[in-house]
Amino acid sequence: MTSVFLLALFVASATGQEPEGDPKATEVWGPEPPVVSPGEAGSPPADAIVLFDGEDLSAWVGQDGGPARWQVAGGAFTVVAGTGSIQTRRGFGDVQLHIEWRTPEEVRGEDQGRGNSGVYLMGLYELQVLDSYQNRTYSNGQAASIYKQHAPLVNASRPPGVWQSYDVIFHAPRFAADGSLERSATMTVLHNGVLVQDHAVLRGPTLYIGEPSYSSHEPKRPLMLQDHGNPVSFRNVWIRELD
């Protein structure tokens, strides 16, 4: 809009004419957007729900409803193989999510067996966590893929043992009263500050085998982190509700 306005002024100046109309006619003063403190660098915004503060997993439970049994140490928490995936106590719909993760420094395995975990929005829609640094696997299963649906636009992976980040904008699907799909889920993802998913449209919940499709579900469901048998660590997890 600024360039158009400047062009109009240039044309008016060149012709000796003033632009016609009232610029105030297109000014919108209300409602005024609420003020949210963005926080200091590395800190969550003021309206964020902190899901891990570096101390404990009180915001999380095991999938069986019991305590989350992953290890907490050094301001992070780490998958304990065989204890099962964990999920938040509360459910979420449309969100902005920030989460930091680290695959083991000691490289073991290859392909999908190397630093594998997953971030499941609503417990259904997986954003893949994997050591994809010089580790070839199928493109729609590498780090920052929406698993088995969308490969990342680029591979922005850091080396194993180095902290990485996902910043996610997720919009949940919408269903009609009869259970039919009104709007598909979408996901935008920045991996280490690099755009890797650009408003990707999801075809349904994540499946390991077969083609995804939607079935009606609750408007809010827990965020889930996957136990895939590898000691992947997480820290600085916070979420903002957008709905």
N, C-alpha and C positions, 0 to 999 in steps of 0.2 A: 504494500500500500504506500510505503514511503516513496518508492521509486516512481509510482504513478503520480503521486502528489507533486513531486519535484519536476516530473515531466510536464505536468499541467502548468506549473509556475513558469517553467522555461518557455513553453509555448505562449503563455499569457504575456510574459515579458517581451518575447520576440515580436508579438503582434500588438503590444501595447494594451492588451485587454486583461482584466481581472477574471479569475475563475468564477463561474456562476454557481449559485446555491449557497446553502448554509452548512459549513463543516460540522456544526454542533448537531445537525440532524442525524448524523451517523455515529454519534458518541453514546456509548452505553455505560451508565454510571451505577446501575444496580441490577441484580444484587451484587454487592462487593464480595470478591472471593475471601474466604476465611484466611486468617494468618496462621501459618504453620512454620515454626522454627525448624530450619533444616539440620540443626545440630552442628557440632564441630566436625572437622574432617575425620572420617572413620566412625562417627557416631550415628545412630539412627535418628530420623526426624522425630519431632515432638509427639506426633500422633501415631507413631509406630507401636505395634505390639511386639515386645521383645520375647522371642521364643527360646533364646539361650543367652544368658548373661555371663557365661564363663564359669558359673558356680555349680549348677545342678540341672537335672532334667525334669524339674517339677512341672514344666509345661507339656511334658510328653508322657505317653504310656506305651506299653507293648500292644501289639495287635489283639492280644487276648484280654486287654483291659488291665492287666497287672502292671507293675513298675517297669519302666524302661531300663533295660539291663546293659546298656552300652557303657563304656568306660569314660569317666570324666577326669581329665588331668590337664594341667597347664593351660587352662582357659579354653580348652577344646573338648569335644567328645568324639569317641571313636567306636566304630562298629566292632562288636564282639561276635565273631562268627558263630552261628548256630543259635543265637539268642532271639533271632527274629527281627523283623522290621519294626520301626517305632512310628508313632503318629501323634499329632497334637491332640490335646484334650478337647479343644474346641474346633468347630468347623468354620470353613471360610468359602466364600464365593469368588467374586471379582477381587483381585489383589495385586499389589506391588510387593514382590518378594526380593529380599537380599539374603544371600547365603554364601558363605565361603567354605571351600573344601580343599582337601589335600590327599593325594594318593601316596602310598608308602614310598619312602626314599629308596629302599631296597627293592629293586625290580624283580618280580617273580611272575612267571607266566607270560602269555602273549595274547593278542587278539582280545576277546571278551573276558579272559581270565586275569586281566591285569588292572588292578585298582578299580574294580567295578562296584558301583552303587547306583542309586537313582533318586531323583527328587520327584515325587508324585503329587502334583496339584490335585486336590480333592481326593487323594488316594487312588486316582484312576488314570491320570494323564502324565506320563513319565518324561521328564527331562533327564537325559542320560548323564551319569557321572562315570568317567572312565579315564584311565591314563592313556591319552591319545597322542602323547609326545613320542614321535618316531615309533609308533605302534599301529600298523595298518590293520583295519578291520572293515566290516561293511559300513559304507558311508552313513546309512541311516541308523547306525548303532554306535557311532563314535561319540566322544564327548560333545555335549551341546546339541546333539540330535534330539528331536522329539521322537522317541524310540519307535523304529519301524515305520515312521510316517514322513518325517522331514529331516534330511541331512542338514547340517549347519552350512551357512553360506561360505564360511572359511573355518580353518582349524586354528584357533587362537590359544592352543594348549601351552602351558608352561611345563617345565621338566618335572618329573616325579619328585616328591618331597617338598615342593614349593606351593605355597598357598595360592589358590585361584578363587575367582568370584563369579557368581551368576547374579544378574539383576533381571528380574522377570516381570513383565506385565501380562497378567492372565485374566481373560474374560471367560467366565463359565458359560456353558451352553444354557439355552432357554428352552423350556418345554411347555407345550400347551396343556390345557386341563385334561385332554384325552391322552396325554403322554407322547404325542407326536412332537418332533423336533421343530422348533421355531427358529433357532439360531445356533450355529455351531460354535464350539469353544475356539478361542484364538489365543496365540501366545507370541509375545515378542521377547527376545532374550539378548542380553549383552553378556558375552563371556570375556572376562578380564577387560571390560570396557569396550569390547569390539562387538558390533552388531552381527549376530549369527542366525537369528530367526526374526524375520520382519513381518509381524502380524500374520504368522502362519495359521492357516485354518485346519483344525483337527477333524479327522474323519470319524472319531469316536474314541473311547478309552483305549489305552495301550494293550496290545495283545502280542504275545511271543510268537504264536502261530495263527495264521489266518488273517483275514481282512477285518478291520475294526468297523463297528457300527454303533449307533447310539441306542440306549434304552433310558427311559426317564429315570432320574434319580433326584435326591434332595438338592435344594439350591445351595446348601452349605455342607461341606464335608471336610474331614481332617486332612492336613498336609501330612504326607508320609515320606519317610526316608528308608531306603531299602537295605536289608542285610543280604548281600550277595556273596558273603563268605570272605571278603577282602577287608583289611583293617583301614578303611577310609575314614578320615577325620573331618569334622565340621566345626565351625565357630561363627560368631557374629551373625546370628540368624534373626532377622526381624521381618515383619510383614505389615502392610497397610491395607486396610479394607477400602475398596473403591466403590462398593455398592451401598 
